[in-house]
Structures are given as structure tokens and as C-alpha cells.
């Protein structure tokens, strides 16, 4: 971690409850994207818990300034602070940060040869050089990874709610702060999903994907075609596996840089299986999903609105 980032984390801990702390939150708010109060409170709770703030209820004082802090902006800070304060990172390690915007993907190769394809609106923190007995990266969003085999050093993908522990394997991780579910899809090898605070873990076999509900801890295991999934990834397509409509809308928002609003909450938990590999636009995808004519899509002032049919 860079020295200035470490100093910032320690400053927050030393100055909890002081006006300077609230001023910092205000500056975060002023530079942040617009988000919901629920996401902001969730983000602050995660931030406070991970960096060790004892009086987490100070959210209610700070909220007049930080009501619209996006959780995605807070989580990277909280993860880095937690790792630093717990001495999980070697002090001399130089950490890199890659981020993608809407409709942008990036390919990168880590120092051990591991290949990563980062999806839109995602962030990856990784060391310039892996040291020690563990190879750890921090993911916020979605990424497809081809991990270079190294029997002596396990590879760990850390997200806000889980650790994905691997050796040499190919898999996809989806863990956006605004989504209700995290997902891991395994193409080759073996991975283990570990959840902080829970004794049990989940092991995946090739051709399986697991969804973990952050709200109730529910775990669902399903099978999928690994070969076809890889084809979709290679072509930059989209594939939804037992996905909630609300999560699909988030994917389309990130992928196409559009705004989509579901006006009827009853539609949010409708689930779909679908793949798109022919450069379909957002309207074509929404139309294809609407085979049961459950909803109507309208475009007003550049925003897509989804309403339930009576």
C-alpha cells in the first residue's frame, strides 16, 4: 500500500468522531457519483467495520453530508485499510489499481502470469510483484481469471463479502457492491468460496456456478456449459445464468452505458437464462428477455423504464 493511503487509514482511526472525519466524508460525497441512501449506509457500515471504527452509529451524524456516497467508492478504501491495519500486506509491497468505466473492459497479465479480463465498472487491486506464500488480489465488480499454476502459493480473490481460494484454474467472479448476489462460475480446476464469519465454505467442480445471497446467506448451486461460457467471454458477449432481472439491468447499465429503471419492484426478482453473442443492443436484449410479456419498456429522455404489464 502506498504510504499516503496507509497514513489516511490511520488518520481515520485516530480521529474518529472528530469534525475532521465528517469533513472527509463530506469531501467523498462531493466527489462521488449519485447513489441511494441504502447503498451509502451499507457502504459506510462495511467501511466502519473493516477499518475498526468503534462507533459505527456515527453514520447517522455523517449522513446529512454523505447520503449519496456510493458503496463502490467506500469499499476499496475499507479493503485497503483493513489489509494494512491487520498487516496482511507486506509493508514494502507496491499495490497497483486498475479500474474500468461503463462499456469498457480491460485485459491484464499479473506478475505470476495470471491473466485477468476486467468487466465494465470494475476495479482490481493487485501487487506489482507477488511475495510470500499467498497471491492475493482484491476485486470489486466482475473479472474472468486464468490463474497460473503454483502449488506452493495459493491464489486468493478477495471481495467485500467472500474469498475465492484457488490454485491453477479458470473461473469468473461477479461481486458488485450494488448487487444482491455474488457469483462464481468455474470452468476448469477447483475453487473454494469462503465467507467471513461463517464456518462452512463451498467447493465448486468444473461446470458449476454458485450464487451467494448477501442478505440471507442462501447458496444456490447450478450447472452450466463451460465451453459455451468461454465462447461468450471470448466474443465479449453477455450470459445470464438464473439471473434476477434487477441484476441483469445493472449489467446492461454497465455494459451499454445507459440508465434503466425498474418501476415495479415485483419484477426485480424475475429470473432468466439467456446468452447474447451477436452484439445485440440493449433494446434487443430487453425484448428477448420479455418472452412472457411480463413488462413493457419505454424510453423517455434517454432513460429506459420497465413497467409491469397488468
Number of C-alpha atoms within 10 A of each C-alpha: 19 12 11 9 14 16 11 13 19 15 13 20 17 12 13 18 17 10 11 13 17 22 13 15 19 19 13 18 21 14 10 17 12 13 16 14 16 15 18 24 20 20 22 27 20 20 23 23 15 20 22 17 18 12 11 16 12 16 20 12 11 19 19 11 19 24 20 21 29 26 25 23 19 22 22 21 16 23 21 21 25 20 16 19 16 10 10 11 19 13 12 10 15 15 16 14 12 13 17 17 15 17 16 16 17 15 12 13 13 16 13 14 12 17 17 19 18 24 25 24 22 24 21 22 21 20 20 14 13 18 14 9 10 13 20 22 19 20 25 26 25 22 24 21 22 19 23 17 16 14 9 10 17 16 24 20 21 20 24 23 15 18 21 20 18 22 20 20 19 24 25 20 22 21 23 24 23 18 17 16 21 22 21 24 27 25 23 17 16 17 25 17 20 18 19 11 8 8 7 9 13 14 13 19 15 19 18 19 22 21 21 22 15 16 8 8 12 10 14 12 14 12 14 15 11 19 10 12 19 17 12 17 15 11 12 15 17 20 18 16 18 14 18 20 19 19 20 21 20 18 21 21 19 20 20 14 16 16 15 20 15 18 12 13 11 10 18 15 12 14 16 16 11 13 15 17 14 11 12 12 11 18 13 12 16 19 13 13 18 14 9 7 11 14 20 13 17 13 12 8 5 10 12 17 17 20 18 15 10 5
